[in-house]
């Protein structure tokens, strides 16, 4: 570490800040359903998730290799590019957290890297084949596969337990939820913590500290694991509320099947080196579990906002990363301006979040946040605005109030039953 320059040190710290935001942004993936069904208390749930995220960070480095040596070409990329990419990813993470939307931290990072690299060295700096096979295809496939798996698993679970005592099975499924939530947390550590390891490794390569193709050093693995664990422990309560109550109302059976399905998909992708979005996998599983129960519903207005956020993540983070890279390429003053803008933007978002704070004391309240509430649709509003025709009794009473012409008298209103 003796060759690390001041700029490289700033980039490493910024990467760990991103890892921290990744942790509290994605806590909902593992613990939202567990908290919403009452299987674990909120603080206990996030503490358990934090420990398992840390453990998961040590299990594999396949995803880290994809980040550090697959998405962009290491040759010709300056350290400032990594800094600009991280700025785009952090600001998008904070913005979607403020809205309570479970967007993808992974895609925010990819978008920032792609935008900054293209601004710095053109489109030749990006490996389009790796992006398609290991980013875009998993982004589409993961929520669909996890959702279908959760859908069929939920149907099967309710069919098997249809004659069992509901109270007894609920206790068993709550215990299963705790185990499956732990598995999701472990899977999250094996996938998302490695993304920061890959970014720091990439920065060390661009700074000349490591040779291209190197594995993350142990100190990188430890620091990335600790940063994501700390972020997870603090808990992204806004997104936990949306995932636990905003998308659908879950019973313990559904929570168990959703988490098990998501964990299976995430662990399989980590083993293959696919850097998919754990947020998208878990969200797809939650929606599938919601549809799998008879009478279960998915709040599609919330889901639609979430889908829009997913679609905007790559280009939005990419644009911010490209703008940041344009400034950093101007020299030391440009790097300083980007750092100030990052701090200012983070401060503004944090102050806005304090207007309606969400924490472990109110995360399970029935009242949903704006992002999780289900507004009345156009047809519902139109029907409510139409005055219904009066009943027969009401019509007779109304007729009796109208003055009769001269020489006539109003008949007595008809008796009502």
HELIX and SHEET records of a PDB file:
HELIX    1   1 UNK A    6  UNK A   36  1                                  31    
HELIX    2   2 UNK A   42  UNK A   56  1                                  15    
HELIX    3   3 UNK A   62  UNK A   69  1                                   8    
HELIX    4   4 UNK A   79  UNK A   99  1                                  21    
HELIX    5   5 UNK A  105  UNK A  121  1                                  17    
HELIX    6   6 UNK A  123  UNK A  125  5                                   3    
HELIX    7   7 UNK A  128  UNK A  131  1                                   4    
HELIX    8   8 UNK A  132  UNK A  136  3                                   5    
HELIX    9   9 UNK A  137  UNK A  160  1                                  24    
HELIX   10  10 UNK A  166  UNK A  206  1                                  41    
HELIX   11  11 UNK A  218  UNK A  234  1                                  17    
HELIX   12  12 UNK A  237  UNK A  241  1                                   5    
HELIX   13  13 UNK A  242  UNK A  246  3                                   5    
HELIX   14  14 UNK A  252  UNK A  272  1                                  21    
HELIX   15  15 UNK A  278  UNK A  292  1                                  15    
HELIX   16  16 UNK A  300  UNK A  328  1                                  29    
HELIX   17  17 UNK A  332  UNK A  353  1                                  22    
HELIX   18  18 UNK A  354  UNK A  356  5                                   3    
HELIX   19  19 UNK A  378  UNK A  385  1                                   8    
HELIX   20  20 UNK A  392  UNK A  400  1                                   9    
END                                                                             
